[in-house]
Amino acid sequence: MYEGRNFEGEEDVAVWSKTRSCACFECGDPIVYTEEVFLLSVMRTRITGNGLVYDNIVVDDMSDLLYEPILFCVGCWETVSEELAEQMADAPPITDDYSIIDCVCCGSSIRTDEVLGVCTFGEVHLSRRAPNGIHEDVFENVDANPIAICLGCLNTINQAVTLLWGDDEDCPVLIQQQDECLEGIYARCWRAGCCADADICGGCK
């Protein structure tokens, strides 16, 4: 499980685990232990006394994650990043006075309590402990500075680069802040206080 945490100054912390065999989501190649990988999670920003924290987004306040974290080998993540950069090359950044962090791809501002993609560089290891008698594969981050991906770019990945969440390429899941449409996501219409204002995004009504 990916825990909400402040990454600054932390290394070799297990933040994700799974009991099934590990493989790259994109190419399907097995991930071997100590192999360098990227883990992409959908999370939410929060500011605490210790700085910026990323929190899980769970289903109905339960422990189940709303969006399953995605594991990539280094080569596949680099390809996804390059294709995303091409898709967003002509999109101007959406800046904001209340920004706490910027998207590494498009430069758009990300506010506190906003949904975003958090991509962390690390390695897969076999868990040292087995409380249920089963050793799990665990992800250990080795980079204190994860990659922040704004909600617009995250949906661009899922819509135009590779389907990460959803069962049908013709109808990919929208990763939403609230209940906005795709146009509203790109316009950040929730910041204007109305996610159903057709004058803002043209598609929510």
VEXLOLUM-947880 format. One record per residue (C-alpha): residue in one letter; x, y, z. Coordinates in steps of 0.2 Angstrom, whole numbers, padded with zeros to 4 digits, always signed. Each point is the difference from the previous one (the first is absolute). Layout:
# residues N
aXYZ
...
END
This chain:
# residues 205
m+0000+0000+0000
y+0006+0018-0004
e-0001+0010+0016
g-0002+0018+0001
r+0017+0008+0004
n+0012+0014-0001
f+0014-0007-0012
e+0013+0013+0005
g+0015-0008+0008
e-0007-0018-0001
e+0008-0014-0009
d-0003-0019-0001
v-0017+0001+0008
a-0012-0014-0006
v-0016+0010-0006
w-0009-0013-0010
s-0002-0019+0000
k-0008-0014-0010
t-0001-0019+0002
r-0002-0003-0019
s+0015-0001-0011
c+0007+0017-0006
a+0001+0005-0018
c+0001+0016-0009
f-0018+0006-0004
e+0004+0006-0018
c+0011-0014-0007
g-0004-0014+0012
d+0018-0005+0003
p+0003-0007+0017
i+0008+0012+0013
v+0015-0008+0009
y+0005+0004+0017
t+0011+0016+0002
e-0005+0005-0018
e-0002+0019-0001
v-0019+0004-0004
f-0012+0014+0001
l-0016-0001+0010
l-0014+0012-0006
s-0014+0003+0013
v-0015+0012+0000
m+0000+0009+0016
r-0005+0017+0008
t+0011+0014+0007
r+0000+0006+0018
i+0011+0013+0009
t+0004-0004+0018
g+0013+0007+0013
n+0013-0012-0009
g-0003+0006-0017
l-0009-0007-0015
v-0008-0017+0002
y-0008-0012-0013
d-0016-0009+0006
n-0008-0016-0006
i-0017+0002-0009
v-0011-0014+0008
v-0017-0007-0004
d-0013+0006+0012
d+0013+0003+0014
m+0005-0018-0001
s+0017-0007-0003
d-0002-0004-0018
l+0008+0012-0012
l-0012+0008-0013
y+0014-0001-0013
e+0012-0014+0000
p+0018+0005+0000
i+0009-0004-0016
l+0018-0007-0002
f+0011+0004-0015
c+0017-0006-0005
v+0012+0014-0003
g-0001-0001-0019
c-0019+0000-0001
w-0002+0015+0012
e+0013+0009-0010
t-0011-0003-0016
v-0016+0005+0009
s+0009+0016+0006
e+0006+0004-0018
e-0018-0003-0007
l-0008+0010+0013
a+0013+0015-0003
e-0005-0001-0019
q-0019+0000+0004
m+0002+0016+0012
a+0014+0009-0010
d-0012+0014-0006
a-0011+0001+0016
p+0004+0015+0010
p+0002-0002+0019
i-0014+0004+0011
t+0008+0011+0014
d-0008+0004+0016
d+0005+0011+0015
y-0005-0014+0012
s+0012-0013-0007
i+0010-0011+0011
i+0009-0010-0013
d+0001+0000-0019
c-0003-0014-0013
v+0017-0006-0007
c-0008-0003-0017
c-0010+0016-0004
g+0005+0012+0014
s-0018+0002+0006
s-0003+0005+0018
i-0006-0013+0012
r-0010+0006+0016
t-0001-0009+0017
d-0014-0013+0001
e+0001-0002-0019
v+0001-0017-0008
l+0016-0004-0010
g+0011-0014-0006
v+0015-0004+0011
c+0014-0010-0009
t+0013-0007+0011
f+0017-0007-0005
g+0005-0016+0010
e+0003-0018+0000
v-0010-0016+0004
h+0006-0011+0014
l-0007-0015+0009
s-0007+0005+0017
r+0011-0004+0015
r-0015-0005+0011
a-0015-0011-0004
p-0013+0003+0013
n-0013-0011-0009
g+0013-0013-0004
i+0002+0007-0018
h+0014+0011-0006
e-0006+0014-0011
d+0009+0010-0014
v+0002+0017+0007
f+0005+0017-0009
e+0013+0010+0009
n+0002+0018-0006
v+0018+0006-0002
d-0004+0017-0005
a-0005+0013+0012
n-0008+0011-0014
p-0014-0009-0009
i-0006+0006-0016
a-0016+0011+0001
i-0012-0002-0015
c-0015+0012+0000
l-0018-0007-0003
g+0000+0006-0018
c+0015-0009-0004
l-0005-0015+0009
n-0016-0001-0010
t+0010+0003-0016
i+0010-0016+0004
n-0015-0010+0003
q-0010+0007-0015
a+0013+0002-0013
v+0016-0009+0004
t-0004-0016+0009
l-0015-0007+0009
l+0004-0001+0018
w-0017+0000+0009
g-0015-0007-0009
d-0005-0015-0010
d-0004+0008-0016
e+0011+0010-0011
d-0015+0009-0007
c-0006+0005+0017
p+0015+0002+0012
v-0003+0005+0018
l+0001+0019+0004
i+0011+0004+0015
q-0010+0014+0007
q+0002+0013+0014
q-0019-0001+0003
d-0013-0005-0014
e+0006+0011-0014
c+0001-0005-0018
l+0017-0001-0010
e-0002+0018-0006
g-0003+0006+0018
i+0016-0010+0006
y+0011+0009-0013
a-0008+0017+0005
r+0001-0003+0019
c-0018+0005+0001
w-0001-0005+0018
r+0011+0014+0005
a-0013+0012-0006
g-0012-0007+0012
c-0012-0008-0013
c+0004-0017-0009
a-0016+0001-0010
d+0002+0017-0008
a-0001-0002-0019
d+0008+0017-0002
i+0016-0006+0008
c+0002-0017-0008
g-0014-0002-0012
g-0003-0018+0004
c-0006-0003+0018
k-0018+0004-0003
END
